[in-house]
Amino acid sequence: MGSKVPGIRGLLVAKGVSLAIRRIESRWRDSARTAQFFIIDAKSAFPLLIFLVHITWWTFWTALVITTFFGVIEHYGLSASVVWRIVRNFFAGNQILSRPWWRQERFR
């Protein structure tokens, strides 16, 4: 066997460009991840966009509190939609009705 001449991939990996190649090869593998704006989840960065549109002190503090809240729940492994379901379940209660309350038979 003769000496192998490395292909373009071998040359790029040898020069330290392997990260760029991996990103190109795995772009569809990461499609299920949540979108992020730097280290913040994109859904929780929405209040920052509102602050940038309407720059006042109260929108700054409101955006900071909301983004911090979303950051804390993300730290515990929850997403905004999961927390919304938990809050909705808390207020709705444990009883699941198949009919609306106005069509329920009250007295049996």
LOLUMDO-188065 format. One record per residue (C-alpha): chain; x, y, z; residue number from 1. Coordinates in steps of 0.02 Angstrom, whole numbers, plus 50000, padded with zeros to 5 digits. Example, Ala and Ser with C-alpha at 12.3 -4.5 7.8 and 13.67 -1.06 7.14 Angstrom:
<rs>
<r><chain>A</chain><px>50615</px><py>49775</py><pz>50390</pz><n>1</n></r>
<r><chain>A</chain><px>50684</px><py>49947</py><pz>50357</pz><n>2</n></r>
</rs>
This chain:
<rs>
<r><chain>A</chain><px>50000</px><py>50000</py><pz>50000</pz><n>1</n></r>
<r><chain>A</chain><px>50064</px><py>50170</py><pz>49955</pz><n>2</n></r>
<r><chain>A</chain><px>50053</px><py>50322</py><pz>50063</pz><n>3</n></r>
<r><chain>A</chain><px>49879</px><py>50394</py><pz>50070</pz><n>4</n></r>
<r><chain>A</chain><px>49857</px><py>50574</py><pz>50026</pz><n>5</n></r>
<r><chain>A</chain><px>49732</px><py>50648</py><pz>50147</pz><n>6</n></r>
<r><chain>A</chain><px>49577</px><py>50718</py><pz>50068</pz><n>7</n></r>
<r><chain>A</chain><px>49508</px><py>50890</py><pz>50101</pz><n>8</n></r>
<r><chain>A</chain><px>49425</px><py>50827</py><pz>50259</pz><n>9</n></r>
<r><chain>A</chain><px>49590</px><py>50762</py><pz>50326</pz><n>10</n></r>
<r><chain>A</chain><px>49675</px><py>50927</py><pz>50290</pz><n>11</n></r>
<r><chain>A</chain><px>49538</px><py>51028</py><pz>50372</pz><n>12</n></r>
<r><chain>A</chain><px>49536</px><py>50919</py><pz>50527</pz><n>13</n></r>
<r><chain>A</chain><px>49725</px><py>50931</py><pz>50538</pz><n>14</n></r>
<r><chain>A</chain><px>49714</px><py>51121</py><pz>50532</pz><n>15</n></r>
<r><chain>A</chain><px>49579</px><py>51130</py><pz>50668</pz><n>16</n></r>
<r><chain>A</chain><px>49426</px><py>51165</py><pz>50561</pz><n>17</n></r>
<r><chain>A</chain><px>49335</px><py>51008</py><pz>50615</pz><n>18</n></r>
<r><chain>A</chain><px>49205</px><py>51108</py><pz>50711</pz><n>19</n></r>
<r><chain>A</chain><px>49144</px><py>51192</py><pz>50552</pz><n>20</n></r>
<r><chain>A</chain><px>49132</px><py>51025</py><pz>50463</pz><n>21</n></r>
<r><chain>A</chain><px>49034</px><py>50947</py><pz>50606</pz><n>22</n></r>
<r><chain>A</chain><px>48910</px><py>51090</py><pz>50605</pz><n>23</n></r>
<r><chain>A</chain><px>48881</px><py>51069</py><pz>50419</pz><n>24</n></r>
<r><chain>A</chain><px>48858</px><py>50881</py><pz>50435</pz><n>25</n></r>
<r><chain>A</chain><px>48740</px><py>50889</py><pz>50584</pz><n>26</n></r>
<r><chain>A</chain><px>48630</px><py>51036</py><pz>50545</pz><n>27</n></r>
<r><chain>A</chain><px>48470</px><py>50931</py><pz>50541</pz><n>28</n></r>
<r><chain>A</chain><px>48516</px><py>50831</py><pz>50695</pz><n>29</n></r>
<r><chain>A</chain><px>48500</px><py>50987</py><pz>50802</pz><n>30</n></r>
<r><chain>A</chain><px>48333</px><py>51042</py><pz>50732</pz><n>31</n></r>
<r><chain>A</chain><px>48236</px><py>50985</py><pz>50887</pz><n>32</n></r>
<r><chain>A</chain><px>48333</px><py>51098</py><pz>51004</pz><n>33</n></r>
<r><chain>A</chain><px>48253</px><py>51257</py><pz>51065</pz><n>34</n></r>
<r><chain>A</chain><px>48311</px><py>51419</py><pz>50987</pz><n>35</n></r>
<r><chain>A</chain><px>48429</px><py>51520</py><pz>51095</pz><n>36</n></r>
<r><chain>A</chain><px>48486</px><py>51700</py><pz>51096</pz><n>37</n></r>
<r><chain>A</chain><px>48662</px><py>51681</py><pz>51164</pz><n>38</n></r>
<r><chain>A</chain><px>48627</px><py>51582</py><pz>51326</pz><n>39</n></r>
<r><chain>A</chain><px>48445</px><py>51636</py><pz>51345</pz><n>40</n></r>
<r><chain>A</chain><px>48300</px><py>51537</py><pz>51274</pz><n>41</n></r>
<r><chain>A</chain><px>48223</px><py>51631</py><pz>51129</pz><n>42</n></r>
<r><chain>A</chain><px>48049</px><py>51627</py><pz>51206</pz><n>43</n></r>
<r><chain>A</chain><px>48113</px><py>51707</py><pz>51364</pz><n>44</n></r>
<r><chain>A</chain><px>48210</px><py>51838</py><pz>51267</pz><n>45</n></r>
<r><chain>A</chain><px>48047</px><py>51910</py><pz>51198</pz><n>46</n></r>
<r><chain>A</chain><px>48028</px><py>52034</py><pz>51344</pz><n>47</n></r>
<r><chain>A</chain><px>48199</px><py>52102</py><pz>51298</pz><n>48</n></r>
<r><chain>A</chain><px>48133</px><py>52139</py><pz>51123</pz><n>49</n></r>
<r><chain>A</chain><px>47986</px><py>52232</py><pz>51200</pz><n>50</n></r>
<r><chain>A</chain><px>48110</px><py>52332</py><pz>51303</pz><n>51</n></r>
<r><chain>A</chain><px>48209</px><py>52377</py><pz>51148</pz><n>52</n></r>
<r><chain>A</chain><px>48051</px><py>52438</py><pz>51062</pz><n>53</n></r>
<r><chain>A</chain><px>47990</px><py>52540</py><pz>51212</pz><n>54</n></r>
<r><chain>A</chain><px>48142</px><py>52594</py><pz>51313</pz><n>55</n></r>
<r><chain>A</chain><px>48089</px><py>52651</py><pz>51486</pz><n>56</n></r>
<r><chain>A</chain><px>48142</px><py>52602</py><pz>51660</pz><n>57</n></r>
<r><chain>A</chain><px>47985</px><py>52503</py><pz>51699</pz><n>58</n></r>
<r><chain>A</chain><px>47999</px><py>52399</py><pz>51539</pz><n>59</n></r>
<r><chain>A</chain><px>48182</px><py>52368</py><pz>51579</pz><n>60</n></r>
<r><chain>A</chain><px>48143</px><py>52302</py><pz>51754</pz><n>61</n></r>
<r><chain>A</chain><px>47993</px><py>52204</py><pz>51692</pz><n>62</n></r>
<r><chain>A</chain><px>48095</px><py>52123</py><pz>51553</pz><n>63</n></r>
<r><chain>A</chain><px>48236</px><py>52085</py><pz>51676</pz><n>64</n></r>
<r><chain>A</chain><px>48118</px><py>52003</py><pz>51801</pz><n>65</n></r>
<r><chain>A</chain><px>48028</px><py>51900</py><pz>51668</pz><n>66</n></r>
<r><chain>A</chain><px>48191</px><py>51845</py><pz>51586</pz><n>67</n></r>
<r><chain>A</chain><px>48263</px><py>51799</py><pz>51757</pz><n>68</n></r>
<r><chain>A</chain><px>48106</px><py>51699</py><pz>51797</pz><n>69</n></r>
<r><chain>A</chain><px>48120</px><py>51603</py><pz>51633</pz><n>70</n></r>
<r><chain>A</chain><px>48305</px><py>51576</py><pz>51664</pz><n>71</n></r>
<r><chain>A</chain><px>48268</px><py>51502</py><pz>51836</pz><n>72</n></r>
<r><chain>A</chain><px>48135</px><py>51383</py><pz>51771</pz><n>73</n></r>
<r><chain>A</chain><px>48251</px><py>51332</py><pz>51629</pz><n>74</n></r>
<r><chain>A</chain><px>48387</px><py>51297</py><pz>51758</pz><n>75</n></r>
<r><chain>A</chain><px>48268</px><py>51174</py><pz>51840</pz><n>76</n></r>
<r><chain>A</chain><px>48235</px><py>51088</py><pz>51674</pz><n>77</n></r>
<r><chain>A</chain><px>48064</px><py>51162</py><pz>51635</pz><n>78</n></r>
<r><chain>A</chain><px>48010</px><py>51261</py><pz>51484</pz><n>79</n></r>
<r><chain>A</chain><px>47886</px><py>51403</py><pz>51474</pz><n>80</n></r>
<r><chain>A</chain><px>47751</px><py>51292</py><pz>51399</pz><n>81</n></r>
<r><chain>A</chain><px>47772</px><py>51162</py><pz>51538</pz><n>82</n></r>
<r><chain>A</chain><px>47756</px><py>51296</py><pz>51673</pz><n>83</n></r>
<r><chain>A</chain><px>47602</px><py>51363</py><pz>51584</pz><n>84</n></r>
<r><chain>A</chain><px>47524</px><py>51188</py><pz>51589</pz><n>85</n></r>
<r><chain>A</chain><px>47565</px><py>51171</py><pz>51775</pz><n>86</n></r>
<r><chain>A</chain><px>47484</px><py>51339</py><pz>51815</pz><n>87</n></r>
<r><chain>A</chain><px>47333</px><py>51300</py><pz>51707</pz><n>88</n></r>
<r><chain>A</chain><px>47313</px><py>51130</py><pz>51790</pz><n>89</n></r>
<r><chain>A</chain><px>47324</px><py>51212</py><pz>51962</pz><n>90</n></r>
<r><chain>A</chain><px>47181</px><py>51332</py><pz>51925</pz><n>91</n></r>
<r><chain>A</chain><px>47076</px><py>51206</py><pz>51828</pz><n>92</n></r>
<r><chain>A</chain><px>47082</px><py>51073</py><pz>51963</pz><n>93</n></r>
<r><chain>A</chain><px>47085</px><py>50885</py><pz>51953</pz><n>94</n></r>
<r><chain>A</chain><px>46911</px><py>50860</py><pz>51882</pz><n>95</n></r>
<r><chain>A</chain><px>46910</px><py>50832</py><pz>51694</pz><n>96</n></r>
<r><chain>A</chain><px>46740</px><py>50857</py><pz>51615</pz><n>97</n></r>
<r><chain>A</chain><px>46686</px><py>50786</py><pz>51450</pz><n>98</n></r>
<r><chain>A</chain><px>46549</px><py>50916</py><pz>51433</pz><n>99</n></r>
<r><chain>A</chain><px>46547</px><py>51100</py><pz>51472</pz><n>100</n></r>
<r><chain>A</chain><px>46477</px><py>51151</py><pz>51641</pz><n>101</n></r>
<r><chain>A</chain><px>46318</px><py>51223</py><pz>51564</pz><n>102</n></r>
<r><chain>A</chain><px>46271</px><py>51055</py><pz>51488</pz><n>103</n></r>
<r><chain>A</chain><px>46306</px><py>50949</py><pz>51640</pz><n>104</n></r>
<r><chain>A</chain><px>46162</px><py>50857</py><pz>51721</pz><n>105</n></r>
<r><chain>A</chain><px>46159</px><py>50937</py><pz>51892</pz><n>106</n></r>
<r><chain>A</chain><px>46043</px><py>50817</py><pz>51982</pz><n>107</n></r>
<r><chain>A</chain><px>46042</px><py>50632</py><pz>51948</pz><n>108</n></r>
</rs>
